Structures are given as C-alpha cells and as structure tokens.
C-alpha cells in the first residue's frame, strides 16, 4: 500500500509542478561589469548576476569579435569559480594599485590560471570588448567612435568614456549606453532597482504657491538632526532657522556646492552657522573632484523625514507668501515633496555621508576655505500663513545622478501606458539626435499612443523648441510665467520629483537627487498642476473629447464597444491605447477585447493639421464565473488518474485481507 501511495503522490506532484530547466552557462548572468581603459590599471571586471556559482574556465574576454584573431585576450587555463553575486577584476599590470582593482577580488596575469596576453590593450578613444563562452559571444561593450560589429549585441549610440573614470554597468540587461555609467572613486554607484520601494507617507507641494512654508514647518519640527545638501542656499531666513536649531541642540550638518560663492559673501551667513555649532562643508572646486556639480536639493530630518525639491532654497522660492494663482507668485515653477519614511531616510543618509566624506580630496570645511569670514547677524522670522498639505500613503524609489537616473527615467517613461507629462527647465539639443535619453523614450511613447506633453522654460533655445514641436509629435509649449525651474515628470501613476535637468551633464556628471513616487494621488496632484500650466500657456487649437458610449464597470470579459465624441466638428484620426496595446481607426467607435481586472484606456484624436485632443479613463471587468472551472480542467485528467489508482490499490488490499 505504501509503495502505491508513493507512486500516486509522485504522479500528483508531476501533474502540478513543472520540472526545473537544466542550468545552461551560456545563458547565465555572467556579464562584462566594469571596463577601465585609462592609465596603468587597465582591466576588465566580470559579475555573476545568476544564482549559481560558475566556473570561468570556458569563458574568454577579447577586444575582437573573432576569438581566434591576433588581438589580445584574457583567458582562464584552470578552474576559477565566480560565486553568485560576486564581481572579479582582471588586470595585466602587476604593479598597478589604484582605486580600480581595490574594490573587488583582483587577479593579475598568471594568478590562479588567469592568462592575459601581452598584446591585450584597450584603445583610449574607441574599442569594443567581447565576452565569449566557448566560441559564442554572450556579451559586448562598445565605446567611442567604434563600429558596432553586431546590432544584436548593442543598440543605439556607443558609450562615451570620461577620463579619470571607468565604465560600470548599472543594469543586468546591458546592450546599450544607458546601461553603463562613468564612475569615479568615491561616487556611490548605486544601481537602479524599480522593486526597491520604501513605504512612505508623502506630502506634495508646489512652488510658488506654497511660498516654501512646508520646508520651514518641517525644519521647525526637527528634534535631533538636520542634514542638508544644497546647490544654492541663499535664503537668510533658512540660515537663521538652521542657526536657531543648532543653538537649541539640534545637530545641523550642511554640504554646499563650492562654486556658488559662499566663501566670498561678506558678512557670511555660512560663518554664522559655523559659529552656532553647525558643521558646514563645501564640495567641489578642485581638479579630479567626484562630481561636476553637486546640484542636489534635499534635506534629511531626524533620520525619518526627507525633503526633496526641484528648487534651490532661495528667498524667491521660500518667501512665505501663499498664492492660489502661480502667475501671482514670486518664485519659480517647481515641485517639492516631504517624505515621512525612516527606511528612505536611511538610504539617503548613506548617500549624504558618502558625499560629505573628506577622504577623496574634494570636500573642505567652510572655516578652512574662508578663514577670515565674518558672521552675518541673522534673525529668524517664522511663517504666519498656513499651508495645508495633503497626505498619501505610497511607495518611493530613490534615483541618483550620476548613478542611475538616466536609466531610471527611461524605465518609467518607457513603461507608461497612457500619459507622460514632463516640465523641464533645460533640454540639451543633443537629446534630439540621440536615442539614449529620457526625451527619446518620450518620443517613442508618443508615437505609441500615449499622451505626451512637454513644458519647457523660455531659457531653452528656440531652435530646439521648434524642432521638438515640428518633428517629435509631442505636445510642446514654452512657459514664461512663473519661470520654469522644474524637472518633474509624471509617468502614469508614478511621479518623479527632484533636481535632474534634461542635460547629459545633469544625468552623467552631477550629483543629483530625484525620487519616484508610486501613487495615483500624488501623481494626480502634480499632473493637475502640469495640465493647468499647459492649458494656460498652450496657443494651439486643442480638441475636446468625451466618452459617449462607455461604462466604468463590465460584468464579464469579452468584447466591449467604446465611443468618443470630439466637440469641434471635423474629420479625425483616432488612436486607441488599451493597457499599452495601440490600434488606430478613422471613426470614433471601437470594439475592444477585454479580460477581467483593471484597465486603462486612452484615446487621441488628431486632425489633418496636427491639432490633437486626449482623453483617458479607467474601468474594471469582473471575472467570468466559468473561468474557475476552466482553470482546473488541465489538471482534471491527472487528478482523476491518481484517484483511480488509489481506489484500485485500496480495493486490491481489501480483497486480499478478505481472502
């Protein structure tokens, strides 16, 4: 009986559990991870993204797509294990001992069977690097003005290396320049992970409407510590509040961008902070510093709260004047968030402590930089007006430049299904001709039926604006008042708030901080402000759409019919986007096939001269009651077989005992 039951259970397991596939080394996560092309410590690192420990004996690194060519190579003459999650570095020069090999286990030529040929050398301006498993190329890296040998290995532009840096992979996916970044010793090199989400309560606010009062209120509530990184801190009232906090026993630490003239101010508000017991440090202004600019604008309070803004903390932005009409405000157009989240605050505290670390030679005490500065007399004036902030429970994901912001912005834009709204102070003209940036991702989504709108400041070159308006299809306008200093993006129900401009310098060279907030409510808050700005400044003829045949709820999956109407008379082309699936029609009526669950539908109507209208909605579909039956049908036969076998065995045993 036991043997029959064991066999029966085996059949049952086989009926429900798929067999695991055999491990295939050629399809594992062994990848080119770092490439250092400069100086005597030239070398390559491999990383194991898989869950297996893997022997590198059958792997090989070359700088030629033909493995048997006369180009140099890195090979392995004996077994060498790279463990799951491990990075190994390989270098030819035994004497090189810079920061490149100092972070991972490093092997030089002749060590543990590592064989690096004498002619292995990477060109400083352009080259290609290949990772072979056996005779097959499984990964590649292209940089500089080199011809891409195989478009299946790499898409878009090649990677642009920077002197005194080395290339580091920031995505397991690879295969494009956006999956790599230039890294200098002392930078954080934190990879973007959309699944890294911290629980948070988020309070959104706007500039100039709030007058910066939410910032004052948050600082006033500080009990233990304030850690502030700011590009431009020029509001004496903020200096006065920080001074007051320090005198009350709050530990105040401030990191400021050196280029903003803090050492030349006389009298000096920064000196007043130092005299009150605050720690004030300057970063930058030296050769080889880690960032081109520290352009971030964030503050960590008591290790539990974080303020992130697009705006510098100037008097214009923190003037304590509350307005309902942004046209009447004194400050810039910008976005800000107050985030209550100990886990996110801890993450940002690690970033802050890394950046303020003086061991890399680019951070100096204010007192050493300005030994003769005289303190300014400061008096704090508290806000008298109130700003009621909404409060939403949600998830937040950190984004940083130069670490991962470019990849992160492309990710959120590329995964949008019905709207991408971007409000930008700057737009590099180079963005228009390259494919490795957030703007190009936005253009792709626009052609895919997503409602894409772009608001630019009047600081953007007029030729760039015209090019966007004429060639991209994106709804693009220029906003004059208030001045657009924002860098915010709404991607469906996720909103990105922070300091990152749409320039390669901001994405690749600066220290910038941005946060992705996964919340329908917070995204709706900023999307509403964006749409108001857009409509107030849009000089084109927009179309007004409405649904005339539609339900917010359907009782079962299957075919549904949706009809829209355009208020303005005329002939239109319609683009329908259901959960990212795009289709076109010449009539305002569409039959759609829907499954159970929540759906997002958007419709764009366009006339012959380019005027457009957009509408979107959400609806739900109940499950089909027959689904529950159909879902078990594939298992009915094996289950019946097992039950029959058990019954037969039981009958035989019963008869045997009866006999």
C-alpha positions as CSV (number, residue, x, y, z in Angstrom):
1,X,0.0,0.0,0.0
2,X,2.8,2.4,0.9
3,X,4.5,1.8,-2.5
4,X,1.3,2.5,-4.3
5,X,0.7,5.7,-2.4
6,X,4.2,6.8,-3.1
7,X,3.8,6.3,-6.8
8,X,0.4,8.0,-6.7
9,X,1.9,11.0,-4.9
10,X,4.7,11.2,-7.5
11,X,2.1,11.3,-10.3
12,X,0.3,14.1,-8.4
13,X,3.4,16.1,-8.0
14,X,4.3,15.7,-11.6
15,X,0.8,16.8,-12.6
16,X,1.1,20.2,-10.8
17,X,4.8,21.1,-10.6
18,X,6.9,21.9,-13.8
19,X,10.3,20.3,-14.0
20,X,13.2,22.8,-13.4
21,X,15.3,23.5,-16.6
22,X,18.9,22.4,-16.7
23,X,21.5,25.0,-15.9
24,X,23.0,26.5,-19.1
25,X,26.2,28.5,-18.5
26,X,25.8,30.4,-21.9
27,X,22.6,32.0,-20.7
28,X,23.6,32.9,-17.2
29,X,24.2,36.3,-15.7
30,X,28.0,36.3,-16.3
31,X,28.5,39.7,-17.9
32,X,31.1,42.4,-18.6
33,X,30.7,44.6,-15.5
34,X,33.5,47.2,-15.5
35,X,35.9,48.3,-18.2
36,X,38.8,50.6,-17.3
37,X,40.6,51.9,-20.4
38,X,42.9,54.5,-18.9
39,X,46.2,54.6,-17.1
40,X,48.3,51.6,-16.0
41,X,45.4,49.9,-14.2
42,X,43.6,49.0,-17.4
43,X,41.4,46.0,-16.9
44,X,38.0,44.3,-17.0
45,X,35.6,43.0,-14.3
46,X,33.0,40.3,-14.6
47,X,29.9,40.0,-12.5
48,X,27.7,37.0,-11.8
49,X,24.1,38.0,-11.8
50,X,22.9,34.4,-11.6
51,X,22.0,32.3,-8.6
52,X,24.7,29.8,-9.4
53,X,28.5,29.6,-8.7
54,X,30.1,29.3,-12.1
55,X,33.5,28.1,-13.4
56,X,35.1,30.7,-15.7
57,X,37.4,28.1,-17.4
58,X,35.3,28.1,-20.6
59,X,35.0,31.9,-20.7
60,X,37.2,34.4,-22.5
61,X,37.5,38.2,-22.9
62,X,38.8,39.8,-26.1
63,X,38.7,43.1,-27.9
64,X,37.8,41.5,-31.2
65,X,34.6,39.7,-32.3
66,X,36.8,37.0,-33.8
67,X,38.1,34.9,-30.9
68,X,40.9,33.4,-33.0
69,X,42.2,36.9,-34.1
70,X,45.6,38.2,-33.2
71,X,44.1,40.7,-30.8
72,X,44.8,40.3,-27.1
73,X,42.7,38.3,-24.7
74,X,42.0,37.4,-21.1
75,X,41.5,33.6,-20.6
76,X,41.4,31.0,-17.8
77,X,43.7,28.0,-18.0
78,X,42.3,26.3,-14.9
79,X,39.1,26.3,-12.9
80,X,38.2,29.7,-11.3
81,X,34.9,30.0,-9.6
82,X,32.9,33.2,-9.6
83,X,30.2,33.0,-6.9
84,X,26.7,34.2,-7.3
85,X,26.6,37.9,-6.9
86,X,30.4,38.2,-7.0
87,X,32.5,40.6,-9.1
88,X,36.0,39.6,-10.1
89,X,38.6,42.1,-11.7
90,X,41.3,41.1,-14.1
91,X,44.4,43.2,-14.8
92,X,47.6,42.7,-16.7
93,X,49.9,45.1,-14.8
94,X,51.1,43.6,-11.5
95,X,52.3,47.0,-10.2
96,X,49.1,48.9,-10.8
97,X,47.4,49.5,-7.4
98,X,44.9,52.4,-7.9
99,X,41.3,52.5,-6.9
100,X,40.1,50.4,-9.8
101,X,41.4,47.0,-8.5
102,X,40.9,47.8,-4.9
103,X,37.1,47.2,-4.6
104,X,36.8,43.5,-5.7
105,X,38.9,40.4,-5.7
106,X,41.5,41.1,-8.3
107,X,43.6,38.7,-10.4
108,X,46.6,39.7,-12.4
109,X,48.3,37.8,-15.2
110,X,49.5,34.4,-14.0
111,X,47.4,34.3,-10.8
112,X,45.1,31.3,-10.4
113,X,45.3,30.3,-14.0
114,X,44.4,33.8,-15.4
115,X,46.2,34.3,-18.7
116,X,46.4,37.8,-20.1
117,X,48.2,38.1,-23.4
118,X,51.0,40.7,-23.8
119,X,49.1,42.4,-26.6
120,X,45.8,42.8,-24.6
121,X,45.3,46.6,-24.7
122,X,42.2,48.8,-24.8
123,X,42.3,51.9,-27.0
124,X,41.8,55.1,-25.0
125,X,39.4,56.7,-27.6
126,X,37.5,53.8,-29.1
127,X,37.3,50.0,-28.9
128,X,35.0,47.0,-28.4
129,X,35.2,44.3,-25.7
130,X,33.6,40.9,-26.0
131,X,32.8,38.1,-23.5
132,X,32.9,34.6,-25.0
133,X,31.5,31.4,-23.6
134,X,33.1,28.7,-25.7
135,X,33.0,30.1,-29.2
136,X,29.9,32.2,-28.7
137,X,29.8,35.9,-27.8
138,X,27.4,36.3,-24.9
139,X,28.1,40.0,-24.0
140,X,29.8,43.0,-25.5
141,X,30.7,46.6,-24.7
142,X,31.3,49.3,-27.3
143,X,32.7,52.8,-26.6
144,X,33.9,55.8,-28.5
145,X,33.7,56.1,-32.3
146,X,33.9,52.4,-32.9
147,X,31.8,50.5,-35.4
148,X,29.2,48.2,-33.8
149,X,30.0,44.7,-35.2
150,X,26.6,43.2,-34.4
151,X,23.4,45.1,-33.8
152,X,22.1,42.2,-31.8
153,X,24.8,42.8,-29.2
154,X,24.3,46.6,-28.9
155,X,21.6,49.1,-29.8
156,X,21.8,52.9,-30.1
157,X,24.8,55.0,-29.6
158,X,28.1,53.7,-28.2
159,X,29.2,54.5,-24.7
160,X,31.2,57.7,-24.1
161,X,34.1,57.2,-21.6
162,X,35.4,60.0,-19.5
163,X,39.0,60.5,-18.4
164,X,39.8,59.6,-14.8
165,X,36.7,57.4,-14.7
166,X,35.9,53.8,-15.7
167,X,32.8,52.3,-17.2
168,X,30.5,50.5,-14.8
169,X,27.4,48.5,-15.7
170,X,24.2,49.7,-14.0
171,X,21.8,47.2,-15.5
172,X,21.9,43.5,-15.8
173,X,20.2,43.9,-19.2
174,X,23.1,45.6,-20.9
175,X,23.4,46.1,-24.6
176,X,23.2,49.9,-24.7
177,X,25.0,53.0,-23.5
178,X,22.1,53.7,-21.0
179,X,23.0,50.5,-19.1
180,X,26.5,51.9,-18.3
181,X,27.9,54.9,-16.5
182,X,31.2,56.6,-15.8
183,X,32.4,56.0,-12.3
184,X,35.0,57.8,-10.2
185,X,36.3,56.5,-6.9
186,X,34.2,58.0,-4.2
187,X,31.0,58.0,-6.1
188,X,28.2,55.8,-4.8
189,X,27.5,53.6,-7.9
190,X,24.0,52.6,-6.7
191,X,22.1,50.6,-9.2
192,X,18.5,51.4,-10.1
193,X,16.0,48.9,-8.9
194,X,12.3,49.6,-9.6
195,X,11.5,46.9,-7.0
196,X,13.4,48.9,-4.3
197,X,10.3,50.6,-2.8
198,X,10.2,52.2,0.6
199,X,6.9,52.6,2.5
200,X,6.3,56.3,2.9
201,X,3.8,59.0,3.7
202,X,4.2,61.7,1.1
203,X,3.1,65.3,1.3
204,X,3.3,67.1,-2.1
205,X,3.6,70.9,-2.6
206,X,4.2,73.4,-5.3
207,X,6.4,76.4,-5.9
208,X,5.4,79.3,-5.9
209,X,2.0,78.5,-4.5
210,X,3.3,77.3,-1.1
211,X,5.9,80.0,-0.6
212,X,8.2,77.3,0.8
213,X,6.3,77.2,4.0
214,X,6.2,73.4,4.1
215,X,10.1,73.5,4.3
216,X,10.1,75.9,7.2
217,X,7.5,73.9,9.1
218,X,9.4,70.6,8.6
219,X,12.7,72.2,9.8
220,X,11.0,73.8,12.8
221,X,9.9,70.3,13.9
222,X,13.4,68.9,13.9
223,X,14.4,67.4,17.3
224,X,17.7,65.6,16.7
225,X,19.4,66.3,13.4
226,X,19.3,68.1,10.1
227,X,21.5,67.0,7.2
228,X,21.2,69.3,4.2
229,X,22.7,69.1,0.7
230,X,22.0,72.2,-1.4
231,X,23.3,73.6,-4.7
232,X,22.2,77.2,-3.9
233,X,21.3,78.2,-0.4
234,X,20.8,81.9,-0.4
235,X,17.8,82.5,1.9
236,X,18.9,84.2,5.0
237,X,15.8,83.1,6.8
238,X,16.7,79.5,6.3
239,X,20.2,80.2,7.5
240,X,18.7,81.8,10.6
241,X,16.4,78.8,11.3
242,X,19.3,76.4,11.0
243,X,21.3,78.6,13.4
244,X,18.4,78.6,15.8
245,X,18.1,74.8,15.6
246,X,21.8,74.3,16.3
247,X,21.7,76.6,19.3
248,X,18.8,74.5,20.7
249,X,20.9,71.4,20.4
250,X,19.9,70.0,17.1
251,X,22.9,68.5,15.2
252,X,23.0,70.5,11.9
253,X,25.3,69.5,9.0
254,X,25.3,71.3,5.7
255,X,27.0,70.4,2.4
256,X,27.1,73.2,-0.2
257,X,28.3,73.4,-3.7
258,X,31.6,75.3,-3.7
259,X,31.0,77.1,-7.0
260,X,28.1,79.2,-5.6
261,X,30.3,81.8,-3.9
262,X,29.7,81.0,-0.2
263,X,33.3,81.9,0.6
264,X,33.1,85.4,-0.9
265,X,29.9,86.5,0.9
266,X,30.6,89.3,3.4
267,X,29.2,89.2,6.0
268,X,28.7,85.4,5.8
269,X,25.6,83.5,6.8
270,X,27.5,80.3,6.5
271,X,30.0,81.6,9.0
272,X,27.1,82.4,11.3
273,X,26.1,78.7,11.2
274,X,29.7,77.6,12.0
275,X,29.8,79.9,15.0
276,X,26.5,78.4,16.2
277,X,28.0,74.9,16.2
278,X,26.8,73.7,12.8
279,X,29.1,71.6,10.5
280,X,29.3,73.4,7.2
281,X,31.4,71.9,4.3
282,X,31.9,72.8,0.7
283,X,32.3,70.3,-2.1
284,X,33.9,70.7,-5.5
285,X,36.2,73.3,-7.0
286,X,39.3,71.0,-7.2
287,X,40.8,69.0,-10.0
288,X,39.5,65.5,-10.2
289,X,36.5,66.0,-7.9
290,X,33.8,63.4,-7.9
291,X,31.1,65.5,-9.4
292,X,31.0,68.3,-11.9
293,X,28.4,70.0,-9.6
294,X,26.6,69.0,-6.5
295,X,23.3,70.2,-7.8
296,X,21.0,68.2,-5.4
297,X,18.4,69.8,-3.2
298,X,17.4,67.6,-0.4
299,X,17.3,67.5,3.4
300,X,17.1,64.7,6.0
301,X,15.4,65.5,9.3
302,X,15.8,63.4,12.4
303,X,16.6,60.3,10.3
304,X,12.9,59.8,9.4
305,X,11.9,62.6,7.1
306,X,13.3,63.8,3.7
307,X,12.5,66.9,1.8
308,X,13.2,66.7,-2.0
309,X,12.7,69.7,-4.2
310,X,13.4,70.8,-7.8
311,X,14.1,74.3,-6.4
312,X,17.1,75.9,-4.7
313,X,16.4,77.3,-1.3
314,X,16.5,81.0,-2.2
315,X,14.4,83.8,-0.8
316,X,12.4,83.9,-4.0
317,X,11.3,80.3,-3.6
318,X,11.0,80.4,0.3
319,X,9.4,83.9,0.6
320,X,6.5,82.6,2.8
321,X,3.9,84.1,0.5
322,X,1.0,81.8,-0.2
323,X,-0.8,82.2,-3.6
324,X,-3.5,80.3,-5.4
325,X,-2.6,81.6,-8.8
326,X,1.0,80.8,-9.7
327,X,1.1,83.8,-12.0
328,X,1.0,86.0,-8.9
329,X,3.8,84.2,-7.1
330,X,7.4,85.5,-6.8
331,X,9.2,82.2,-7.1
332,X,9.8,79.7,-9.8
333,X,7.5,76.9,-11.0
334,X,8.8,73.9,-9.1
335,X,7.7,70.8,-7.3
336,X,8.5,69.5,-3.8
337,X,7.7,66.6,-1.5
338,X,8.0,66.0,2.2
339,X,8.5,62.2,2.7
340,X,8.0,60.5,6.0
341,X,9.9,57.3,5.7
342,X,12.7,56.1,8.1
343,X,13.8,53.5,5.5
344,X,14.1,56.0,2.7
345,X,15.8,58.5,5.1
346,X,18.3,55.8,6.0
347,X,19.1,55.2,2.3
348,X,19.6,58.9,1.7
349,X,21.7,59.3,4.8
350,X,24.1,56.8,3.3
351,X,24.3,58.9,0.2
352,X,24.8,62.1,2.3
353,X,27.6,60.5,4.4
354,X,29.4,59.3,1.2
355,X,29.3,62.7,-0.4
356,X,30.4,64.6,2.6
357,X,33.4,62.2,3.2
358,X,36.6,64.2,3.1
359,X,39.0,61.4,2.1
360,X,38.5,62.0,-1.6
361,X,40.0,65.4,-1.6
362,X,37.0,67.4,-2.9
363,X,35.4,68.3,0.5
364,X,36.7,71.1,2.7
365,X,35.5,72.7,6.0
366,X,34.0,76.1,5.4
367,X,36.3,77.6,8.1
368,X,39.4,76.3,6.1
369,X,38.0,77.7,2.8
370,X,37.2,81.1,4.3
371,X,39.3,81.6,7.4
372,X,38.7,85.3,7.6
373,X,34.9,85.3,7.0
374,X,32.8,87.4,9.4
375,X,29.5,86.1,10.5
376,X,26.3,87.7,9.4
377,X,23.7,88.7,12.0
378,X,20.7,86.5,11.5
379,X,17.1,86.7,12.8
380,X,14.6,84.1,12.1
381,X,11.0,85.1,11.0
382,X,8.5,82.2,11.2
383,X,5.8,81.9,8.6
384,X,2.4,83.4,9.7
385,X,0.4,81.8,6.9
386,X,-0.7,78.2,6.8
387,X,-0.3,75.6,4.0
388,X,-2.4,72.5,4.4
389,X,-0.5,69.7,2.8
390,X,-2.3,66.6,1.5
391,X,-1.0,63.3,2.9
392,X,-0.8,60.0,1.0
393,X,0.5,56.5,1.9
394,X,2.6,55.2,-1.0
395,X,5.9,53.7,-2.1
396,X,9.0,55.7,-3.0
397,X,12.1,54.6,-5.1
398,X,15.4,56.5,-4.9
399,X,17.0,57.9,-8.1
400,X,20.5,59.4,-8.3
401,X,22.9,61.1,-10.8
402,X,25.4,60.1,-11.9
403,X,24.5,56.6,-10.6
404,X,21.3,55.6,-12.3
405,X,18.9,58.5,-13.0
406,X,19.1,58.2,-16.8
407,X,18.3,54.5,-16.8
408,X,15.5,55.1,-14.2
409,X,13.8,58.0,-16.1
410,X,13.9,55.9,-19.3
411,X,12.4,53.0,-17.4
412,X,9.4,54.9,-16.0
413,X,8.7,56.7,-19.3
414,X,9.1,53.5,-21.4
415,X,6.6,51.7,-19.1
416,X,4.0,54.4,-19.3
417,X,0.7,53.4,-21.0
418,X,-1.4,56.5,-21.1
419,X,0.4,59.7,-20.1
420,X,3.9,61.2,-19.9
421,X,4.0,64.8,-18.7
422,X,7.4,66.5,-18.4
423,X,8.2,70.0,-17.2
424,X,11.8,70.9,-17.8
425,X,14.0,74.0,-17.3
426,X,16.5,72.6,-19.7
427,X,16.7,70.4,-22.8
428,X,20.0,69.6,-24.4
429,X,19.9,69.9,-28.1
430,X,21.9,66.7,-28.2
431,X,18.9,64.9,-26.7
432,X,17.1,65.4,-30.0
433,X,19.7,63.5,-32.1
434,X,20.5,60.6,-29.7
435,X,18.5,57.7,-28.5
436,X,19.9,57.1,-25.1
437,X,17.9,59.6,-23.1
438,X,14.5,60.3,-21.5
439,X,13.4,62.6,-24.3
440,X,13.9,59.9,-27.0
441,X,11.9,57.5,-24.8
442,X,9.1,60.1,-24.6
443,X,9.1,60.5,-28.4
444,X,8.7,56.7,-28.7
445,X,5.8,56.6,-26.3
446,X,4.1,59.5,-28.1
447,X,4.1,57.5,-31.4
448,X,2.7,54.6,-29.4
449,X,-0.5,56.3,-28.5
450,X,0.5,57.7,-25.1
451,X,-0.5,61.3,-24.3
452,X,2.9,63.1,-24.2
453,X,3.2,66.7,-23.2
454,X,6.3,68.8,-22.6
455,X,6.5,72.2,-20.9
456,X,9.8,74.0,-21.4
457,X,11.2,77.2,-19.9
458,X,11.9,80.2,-22.0
459,X,15.5,79.5,-21.4
460,X,15.6,76.6,-23.9
461,X,17.0,77.5,-27.3
462,X,14.2,78.5,-29.7
463,X,15.5,76.2,-32.4
464,X,15.4,73.3,-30.0
465,X,11.8,74.1,-29.2
466,X,10.8,74.4,-32.8
467,X,12.5,71.1,-33.6
468,X,10.5,69.3,-30.8
469,X,7.2,70.9,-32.0
470,X,7.8,70.1,-35.7
471,X,9.4,66.7,-35.7
472,X,8.5,64.8,-32.5
473,X,4.7,64.8,-32.4
474,X,4.9,65.7,-28.7
475,X,2.6,68.5,-27.5
476,X,5.3,71.0,-26.5
477,X,4.8,74.6,-25.2
478,X,7.0,77.2,-23.7
479,X,6.0,78.7,-20.4
480,X,7.1,82.2,-19.4
481,X,5.5,82.9,-16.0
482,X,6.3,81.7,-13.5
483,X,9.8,80.8,-14.7
484,X,10.0,77.1,-15.2
485,X,12.8,75.7,-13.0
486,X,11.1,72.4,-12.5
487,X,12.4,69.0,-13.6
488,X,9.3,66.9,-12.9
489,X,7.9,64.0,-14.8
490,X,4.5,62.3,-14.5
491,X,4.5,58.7,-15.9
492,X,1.0,57.2,-15.5
493,X,0.6,56.9,-11.7
494,X,4.2,57.5,-10.9
495,X,5.7,60.9,-10.5
496,X,9.4,61.8,-10.5
497,X,10.4,64.8,-8.3
498,X,13.9,66.2,-7.9
499,X,16.8,68.2,-9.3
500,X,17.7,66.4,-12.6
501,X,17.7,68.6,-15.7
502,X,17.4,67.1,-19.2
503,X,21.0,67.6,-20.0
504,X,23.8,65.0,-20.2
505,X,25.8,66.9,-17.6
506,X,23.0,66.6,-15.1
507,X,22.4,62.9,-15.8
508,X,26.0,61.8,-16.1
509,X,28.3,64.2,-14.2
510,X,26.4,66.0,-11.4
511,X,25.3,64.7,-8.0
512,X,21.5,64.9,-8.4
513,X,18.7,63.5,-6.3
514,X,15.3,62.5,-7.5
515,X,12.6,60.3,-6.1
516,X,10.0,58.2,-7.9
517,X,6.7,58.2,-6.0
518,X,4.3,55.4,-6.9
519,X,0.9,56.9,-6.1
520,X,-2.2,57.7,-8.1
521,X,-3.0,60.5,-5.7
522,X,0.5,62.2,-5.7
523,X,0.8,61.8,-9.4
524,X,-2.6,63.3,-9.9
525,X,-1.7,66.2,-7.7
526,X,1.3,67.1,-9.9
527,X,-0.4,66.1,-13.1
528,X,-3.2,68.6,-12.3
529,X,-0.7,71.4,-11.8
530,X,1.0,70.4,-15.1
531,X,-2.2,70.4,-17.1
532,X,-3.2,73.8,-15.7
533,X,0.2,75.2,-16.7
534,X,0.0,73.6,-20.1
535,X,-3.5,74.8,-20.9
536,X,-2.8,78.3,-19.6
537,X,0.2,78.6,-22.0
538,X,-1.0,76.5,-24.9
539,X,-1.5,78.7,-28.0
540,X,-2.5,75.8,-30.3
541,X,-6.0,74.7,-31.1
542,X,-6.7,71.8,-28.7
543,X,-9.6,69.4,-29.2
544,X,-12.1,68.5,-26.6
545,X,-13.0,64.8,-26.3
546,X,-15.7,63.0,-24.2
547,X,-16.9,59.4,-23.9
548,X,-20.4,58.9,-25.1
549,X,-20.6,55.0,-25.0
550,X,-18.7,53.7,-22.0
551,X,-19.2,52.1,-18.6
552,X,-16.8,52.2,-15.7
553,X,-17.6,48.5,-14.9
554,X,-18.3,45.5,-17.0
555,X,-19.7,42.2,-15.6
556,X,-17.7,39.8,-17.7
557,X,-14.7,39.6,-20.1
558,X,-15.2,39.7,-23.8
559,X,-15.9,42.4,-26.4
560,X,-17.0,45.9,-25.4
561,X,-17.8,48.9,-27.5
562,X,-16.4,52.3,-26.7
563,X,-17.4,55.6,-28.5
564,X,-15.9,59.0,-28.1
565,X,-17.0,62.4,-29.4
566,X,-15.0,65.5,-30.4
567,X,-16.6,68.8,-29.5
568,X,-15.2,70.6,-32.5
569,X,-16.7,69.5,-35.9
570,X,-14.3,67.9,-38.4
571,X,-12.6,64.7,-39.6
572,X,-10.2,63.0,-37.2
573,X,-7.9,60.0,-36.9
574,X,-8.2,58.1,-33.6
575,X,-5.5,56.2,-31.7
576,X,-6.8,53.8,-29.1
577,X,-4.5,52.7,-26.3
578,X,-5.8,49.9,-24.1
579,X,-3.2,49.0,-21.4
580,X,-0.4,49.8,-23.8
581,X,-1.9,47.9,-26.8
582,X,-2.3,50.5,-29.6
583,X,-4.7,50.5,-32.5
584,X,-6.0,53.1,-35.0
585,X,-9.3,53.9,-36.5
586,X,-10.9,56.6,-38.7
587,X,-14.2,56.5,-36.8
588,X,-14.8,57.4,-33.1
589,X,-16.1,53.9,-32.2
590,X,-14.0,50.9,-31.3
591,X,-14.8,47.3,-30.3
592,X,-12.2,46.1,-27.8
593,X,-11.5,42.7,-26.3
594,X,-11.0,42.9,-22.6
595,X,-10.1,40.4,-19.8
596,X,-11.0,40.6,-16.2
597,X,-9.3,43.1,-14.0
598,X,-8.5,46.8,-14.0
599,X,-7.9,48.5,-17.4
600,X,-6.7,51.9,-18.6
601,X,-7.9,53.3,-21.9
602,X,-6.7,56.5,-23.6
603,X,-7.8,57.9,-26.9
604,X,-6.1,60.6,-29.0
605,X,-7.9,62.4,-31.8
606,X,-5.9,64.3,-34.4
607,X,-7.0,66.4,-37.4
608,X,-5.2,67.0,-40.7
609,X,-3.1,69.9,-39.5
610,X,-1.9,68.4,-36.2
611,X,-4.4,69.6,-33.6
612,X,-4.9,67.0,-31.0
613,X,-7.2,66.0,-28.2
614,X,-6.7,63.4,-25.5
615,X,-8.9,61.6,-23.0
616,X,-8.3,58.7,-20.8
617,X,-10.3,56.6,-18.3
618,X,-10.1,53.5,-16.1
619,X,-12.6,50.7,-15.9
620,X,-12.9,47.2,-14.3
621,X,-14.1,43.9,-15.6
622,X,-15.4,41.1,-13.4
623,X,-14.2,37.6,-13.7
624,X,-16.1,35.1,-15.8
625,X,-17.6,32.5,-13.5
626,X,-16.7,29.9,-16.0
627,X,-13.0,30.8,-15.5
628,X,-12.8,29.0,-12.2
629,X,-14.0,25.8,-13.9
630,X,-11.8,26.2,-16.9
631,X,-8.7,26.8,-14.8
632,X,-8.8,23.4,-13.3
633,X,-9.6,21.5,-16.4
634,X,-6.0,20.9,-17.4
635,X,-5.5,19.1,-14.0
636,X,-8.7,17.1,-14.1
637,X,-7.3,14.1,-16.0
638,X,-4.1,13.6,-13.9
639,X,-6.1,14.1,-10.7
640,X,-8.7,11.5,-11.8
641,X,-5.9,9.1,-12.8
642,X,-4.3,9.4,-9.3
643,X,-7.6,9.0,-7.5
644,X,-8.4,5.9,-9.7
645,X,-5.0,4.4,-8.9
646,X,-5.6,4.9,-5.2
647,X,-9.1,3.4,-5.4
648,X,-7.8,0.3,-7.3
649,X,-5.0,-0.2,-4.8
650,X,-7.4,0.1,-1.9
651,X,-9.8,-2.5,-3.4
652,X,-7.0,-5.0,-4.0
653,X,-5.7,-4.6,-0.4
654,X,-9.3,-5.0,0.9
655,X,-9.9,-8.2,-1.2
656,X,-6.5,-9.6,-0.1
657,X,-7.5,-9.1,3.6
658,X,-10.9,-10.6,3.0
659,X,-9.4,-13.7,1.4
